[in-house]
Amino acid sequence: MLKTINQQESTVADLAEGVKVNTSIPSAHHAALRCGFAGYPLNPRWNGQKVYAWNIGRQLKQGLFTGEMVIRAKDSMLVPAWEQNLTCNTEPNPKAVLRLWGGYQLKIGGFRLG
């Protein structure tokens, strides 16, 4: 029997004041995403999906500190640093797509990660 996987709609999640990210993580898990981004410890009562969202938040914060991610000035979105230099008329390079572990897709600035 085949399992059908539905594409999830992407939503904008507020990570902190003035920092947003475009993600397909369900809105019920955005609080865990924010906790990971803010550096709060893991809650042992969370299920696997919330732990995953928390871990993605930690990865986004780490990417911001290492310079792999930047906050775009025009809309306060957290985007990859290579996207900051792209103009609106250029198409994304398929080789520049990053891969993350897990079942959710993370879309940052219109580019799909995951």
C-alpha positions in Angstrom: 0.0 0.0 0.0 1.3 3.4 -1.0 1.3 6.3 1.4 0.2 9.6 -0.1 2.2 12.6 1.0 0.4 15.9 0.6 2.3 19.1 -0.1 1.9 21.5 2.8 1.2 25.1 2.5 3.9 27.4 3.5 3.3 30.0 6.2 5.2 32.9 7.6 6.4 32.3 11.2 7.6 35.1 13.5 10.9 33.8 15.0 11.6 37.0 17.0 10.6 40.6 16.9 11.6 41.8 13.4 12.6 38.3 12.2 10.3 36.1 10.0 10.8 32.9 8.1 8.7 31.2 5.4 8.1 27.6 6.4 5.9 24.6 5.9 6.0 23.6 9.6 2.4 23.6 10.9 1.4 26.6 12.9 0.8 24.4 15.9 4.5 23.9 16.1 5.6 27.5 15.5 6.1 28.0 19.3 8.7 25.2 19.3 10.4 26.8 16.3 10.6 30.1 18.1 11.9 28.4 21.3 14.7 26.8 19.3 15.6 30.1 17.6 15.6 31.9 21.0 17.9 29.3 22.6 15.5 27.8 25.1 16.1 24.2 26.1 14.1 21.3 24.7 10.9 20.5 26.5 10.9 16.7 27.3 7.1 16.5 26.9 7.1 17.6 23.3 6.3 15.0 20.5 8.7 14.3 17.6 7.2 17.0 15.4 7.8 19.8 18.0 11.3 18.5 18.7 11.9 18.7 14.9 10.6 22.3 14.8 12.8 23.2 17.8 15.8 21.8 16.1 15.1 23.7 12.9 14.9 26.9 15.0 18.3 26.1 16.5 19.7 25.5 13.0 18.3 28.8 11.7 19.9 30.7 14.7 23.2 28.9 14.1 23.1 29.8 10.4 22.4 33.5 11.3 25.5 33.5 13.7 27.8 31.8 11.1 26.7 34.1 8.3 25.0 31.4 6.2 21.7 33.2 6.8 20.9 36.9 6.8 17.8 39.0 7.6 16.6 40.7 4.4 16.1 44.4 5.1 13.0 44.9 2.9 10.7 42.5 4.6 12.6 41.2 7.7 12.7 37.6 6.3 15.5 35.2 7.3 17.0 34.1 4.0 20.2 32.3 2.9 23.1 34.6 2.4 23.5 33.6 -1.3 19.9 34.7 -1.9 20.6 38.3 -0.6 22.7 38.9 -3.8 20.1 37.6 -6.2 18.0 40.0 -8.2 14.3 39.6 -8.9 14.8 38.7 -12.6 17.1 35.7 -12.0 16.0 32.1 -11.5 17.3 30.1 -8.5 20.1 27.7 -9.2 18.9 24.2 -8.5 22.4 23.2 -7.3 22.1 25.9 -4.5 19.3 24.1 -2.7 20.2 22.9 0.8 18.9 19.7 2.2 17.7 19.3 5.8 16.8 16.1 7.6 13.2 15.3 8.5 9.8 15.1 6.9 8.9 18.8 6.7 10.0 21.2 4.0 11.4 24.5 5.0 10.9 27.3 2.5 13.0 30.3 2.9 12.4 33.3 0.7 10.6 31.2 -1.9 13.3 28.6 -2.2 12.5 25.1 -0.9 14.9 23.6 1.7 14.4 20.1 2.9 
